[in-house]
Amino acid sequence: MNETVSKNQNNPIASASRGRVIVVMPAYNAEATLQRTVTDISKEIVDEIILVDDCSSDRTVEVAKELGLTVIEHETNLGYGGNQKSCYTRALENGADFIVMIHPDYQYDARVIGAAVDILRLGICDVILGSRIRTRREALEGGMPAWKYVANRCLTLTENVALGQNLGDFHSGFRAYRREVLESIPWKNNTDDFAFDSQFLAQTVHFGFNLGDIPVPVRYFAEASSINFRRCVKYGCTTLWVLAQFWLQKLRLGKFKIFEEPEASGNIV
């Protein structure tokens, strides 16, 4: 893979005192929305932005370089989960204490990054998700398709019950983690497809981390990335299988690679 190193680095002394914050963006054809997403990210809060391009056919890479981001280019398309693996690997290598993953499609409000990191810094939570669904009316008026809203509510409810959580949106593209989370769970064992996110959250619960969420306004528009109905069905079925694996592992009725101790799986970074 190719990469371009960012010149956008804040004072390293100040960064060390508050913890180094790195934003990662798994990108695919994000040319139309990338600049708007980056503009909302405060340079006073974030020390580095890493964009991993998964073989886009548009000018995503060129725009990212013009914005001074750290750019990693995949030589072949690795999928959404494979993209995140590259994001997290580089963030840890670059000394991140707090990692924020945000989709570069401008669907999520990047201005809440500071609030998410502050909660992590206080030790209240280890993982923070951005919840797009505060009310049904707001979500639908924000452009979320009705079928996707219903699917999200049903699957999120199932995940909350199965994993013992109380999150508003299990399927958010805004997530923030303490470094210890990425060092402690075997996320490299996860799928390279969209179910990576479901596996990751099940892993955080399995390994005893605390999850929480904050509200983010929902933005659905033509340029915002979204998977189609067929892929949503596949994603939902895979998520249900992840929940089944979680309980089979918990009851010691099965053993699954995604829940192995990192030392045993060899995936600790």
N, C-alpha and C positions, 0 to 999 in steps of 0.2 A: 504494500500500500504506500501511497505517496502522502506527504504532509507538508503543510506550510505553517511555520511557527509564528504565533501572534506577537506583535510588538506592544500589545495593550496589556501591560503589567502594572499593577499598583505598587506602592511602597512595600517592599518585602518585610520591613520591620513592623509596620502597622499590621500587615497581614498575619504575621506570626503571633502577635498579641491577641488577636481576636479569632484566629483560625482561618485557614485559607479556604475561600469559597470558589468553587469552580462550577460553572454551568455547562452542561453537555446537551447537545442537540442532535438526535438521530434524524438525518435529513434525507429526503428523497423528493426531488422536484419541488423545492421550496423557494424558488427564485422570486415569485410574486409576493411572498409574505415575510421573507427573512428579515429584510431591513426594518419593517415595522416591529417585528418581535424584538430585535436587538435594541432598537431605539428605546424601548420601555425598560431595559435592564440598566440599573444604576451602577455606574463604575465605582461609586463609593462603597458599594456592598460586595460586588463581584470582582474577583481578582483575575479571572481568565474565563473565556468562553471557547469551548471546544465543539466544533461541528464535524461530524462524521458523515460523509456523503456516500450513499449506497448506490453509486453508478447512476446519478441523475442524468436525464436527457436534456435538461435545460441549463441555465447559467447559475445554478446554485453555488457551485464552487467559486466561480469568478466573483459573485456578489459577496460571498463570505470572506474572500481574500481582500476585497476592497474595503470591507468593514473592519479589517484587522483581526479576524478571528484565527484561532489555531484550527487549521483545516487538515483532516485526514481523509484521504480518498480510497475507497475500496476498489480493488481491481476487478472484482466480480460482485454481483449483487448477493449479499448474504442474508437479506431479510431483516425485518424489524428487530427481532431478538438478537440476531447476529450484529446488527448495528449498535445496539445498546452495549453488547459485550465489548466492542471496541471503545465506545465512549467511556465506560467505567474503568477499563484497563488503563487508558491513558490518563484519566483523572487521578487515579491512585498513583500512577508513576510520577505525575506532576505535583504530588504532595497535597492533594485536597484533604481538608478536614471535614468539609461539608460539600456534598455533591447535589446539585439540583438538575434534574432532567426535565426539559420542557420541549414540547414539539415546536418546531420553527414555523408552524402554519398560522400563527396569530390567533389560534382558537382560545388560548389561555393567557390571562393577563399577567405579564411578567413583573408588574409592579409589586406583586405580593411576595416576591422572592425574599425580600428582607424580613418579612413577618415569619415566613416559614423557617428561615435560618435562625432567627432569634429563638423560636420555640425549641429547635434542636440544640442550640447553644446553651439554653437554660437547663437542658436535660429532661424536659417534660416528656418529650417523645423522641424516638429514634428514627421514625419514618413519618413524613408528613405528605399527605395527598391533597391536591386541590380539588374541591368538590364543585362540579358544575351545576348541581341540582339542589338548589335551596328550596325552590317551590316548583310545582308543575307548571304554573303559568309562566314563570320566568324562563324556564328551560325551553318551553315550546315557543314563546315569543322571541327567544334568542335564536330560533331557527332549528332547534333539534327536531329531527323527524319524529312523528308520533310513534311509529313502530320501534324506533331506536330508544325512545324514552321508556316505553313499556318493557322492552327487553332489558334495558339497564336496571330498571327498578326491580324486576323479578330476579335477575342474576345477582344484583347487589344484596338483596334481601337473603337469598340463599347463601351467599358467601358470608354475610354477617353471622347468620345462624351457625353455619358449619365451622367457622373459624373463631367464634366467640367475640366478634368485634361489633362496633357500632358506627361504621363509616358511611358517609353520604354517597360516595361514588367510588366504587372499586376499579373503575375503568378509565381513570383520569390519565391524561398525558402530561400532567404536572406532578412531579414527585421529588421530594428532598430527603436525603439520607445523611446520617452521621457516617463517618469513614468506617467505624467499627462494624456497621451492618454489612458493607461490601467486603470486608475482610473476614467475616464470620460465616457467611452462607455460601453454598456451592453454586452460585448463579451461572458459572460456566458450563454446568451440566444441563442447563435449561434449553428449551427449543430455540431455534433461530426464527420462529414464526411469531405471530401476535400473542400467542398464549404465554410468551415469556413473562409478561406482566403478572398474569394470574399465578404462575409458578413462583415468581419472586415474592409476592405478598404472602402466599402460603408458607414459603420458607421463612420469612421474617417472623411469622407467628410460631412456627415450629421451633425456631431457635430462641424464642423468648423475648423478642424485641417489642417495644411499645409503639403502636400506631395511632395516628391522629389525623385530622384534616382541617383545612381552612377553606372558606368560600372563595371561589373565583367566578367571575361572570362568564356565562357561556356565549360563545360567538360561533355561529354556523353561517358560512357563506360559501360561494362557489369555489374559492381558492383553498379553503380549509380542507385538510386531508380527512378522509373518511373511508372506511372499508364498506364494501357493498353487502347486500343482504345475505348472499351465499356465504361469504367469508365470515359474516357475523354469526351465522348458524354454526359453522365449523368452530369458530372461536368459543361460542357458548358451550358446545358439546365438550370441547377440550377442557374448558374451565371446570365443568362438572366432574370430569375424570380426575382433574387435579385435586378437587375436594375429596373425591373418593380415595385417592392415593394418600392424602393427608390423614384420613381416619384409619385406613388400613395400616399405615405406618404407626400411628398413635396407639392402635390396639394390638400392635405387634402381629398382625395377620399378613403382613407383606413388608417388603423392603424395597425402597425405590431410590434411585441414584440422586434425584433432586433433593432428597432429605438426608443424604449421607453427611457425616461430619466432614468439614473441608479438608482436614488432615488426611482422612481416608480416601477422599476423592481426588486429592492432588490439585484442587482448584483454588486454593487460597492464593491471593496475589501478594 
